[in-house]
Amino acid sequence: MNGQPNPITRKRVYELIYKTQRISKQDIAYQLTLSLPTVSQQLQSLEASGLIERNGSFASTGGRKAQIISCIYDARISIGIEIRLHTLSMAAIDLRGTLLHTIQYAVSFSNTPDYFELLGEKLTHFLTSLTYPSSSILGIGIVLQGLISADGKTVTYGKILNCTGLTVRAISKYLPFPCTMIHDAEAAATLELWQQPEKKNAIFFHIRENLSGALIVNGKFLKGCELKSGVFEHMTIIPNGKPCYCGKRGCMETCCSVSALLEGDETLEDFFLHLRKKEHSYEDRWLSYLSALTIAIDNLHMVIDYDVILGGSIAPYITDNDIDLLLSKIQKASAFPTDRHFISTASCAGIPIACGAALPYIRKFLESLD
């Protein structure tokens, strides 16, 4: 032993404490087949980094009481910011991905220094309310409705926010931490994968006012070329249909987004309240919407027949009966029908997707402990 903790062993010890939440030194040594002196050395290193703490003792089993070793999950935190056309949302998460605090401001977006300076001021106010030292903040993930370059530094297509060409540098000059940008569907899907790591392959629909999506392969986003995980929301499903903001007609966006479902100033809550009362006009609109979603899902299944996750603001309103109806429509429409129950709603639809933007910094930190 040279006096320096082995980084690989350090990571193994931390991961075990992280997963078990409360454990003794003796159990660490037993589960990792390490000597007690080696474990003691790693614990001293992790304690010096402020990542773990000794907190009381386990009940005695006949000998000396073993100390309880716990992970300090908020020793490091990450920040997520979601920029939308008329709102600005912020969220802070700890090393488990647990939401610590979130806030939303009614601020309209403009691709100007004044807006980004205001964003910096709002972030300062948000961080002050958290009372965490700046040294604990790993970075800031910024969610945007637009295509983002592979390095997270440039908006390559930002029609909704009119921000094509926006660079992370233009924003980060007002934010005193490392920053990266992420597409909204990828942020939402990242959050879903964090909550459900067993989901390895899926087609993810992020259904809000606008529609976006992501293809998940082996627990990661399918990497294309310029379009990264794809923009299947701009697949044409109704030729010469309604005009889309992308310039085409009949895109999935024009038929399967929340905007396509609602009328006037109607909200999702209003719509589903009437729908559940079985009012005919609302049932007709819902069936029409599900018919469009049927075409979209069936077309995507002809490319890759992964499970489908329906996320976004619509997800909390979708019932098991709605999914059964959708599956029935797809089975009738498909050239290759299946009895497999392959559609579900997102498990974290009520959690701010800014959390998903913050997660990459958490994952990077956990992976860099070696």
Secondary structure, 3 states (H helix, E strand, C coil): CCCCCCHHHHHHHHHHHHHHCEECHHHHHHHHCCCHHHHHHHHHHHHHCCCEEEEEECCCCCCCCCEEEEECHHHCEEEEEEECCCCEEEEEECCCCCEEEEEEECCCCCCCHHHHHHHHHHHHHHHHHHCCCHHHEEEEEEEECCEECCCCCEEEECCCCCCCCCEHHHHHCCCCCCEEEEEHHHHHHHHHHHHCCCCCCEEEEEECCCEEEEEEECCEECCCCCCCCCCHHHCECCCCCCECCCCCECEHHHHHCHHHHCCCCCCHHHHHHHHHCCCHHHHHHHHHHHHHHHHHHHHHHHHCCCEEEEECCCHHHCCHHHHHHHHHHHHHHCCCCCCCCCEEECCCCCCCCHHHHHHHHHHHHHHCCC
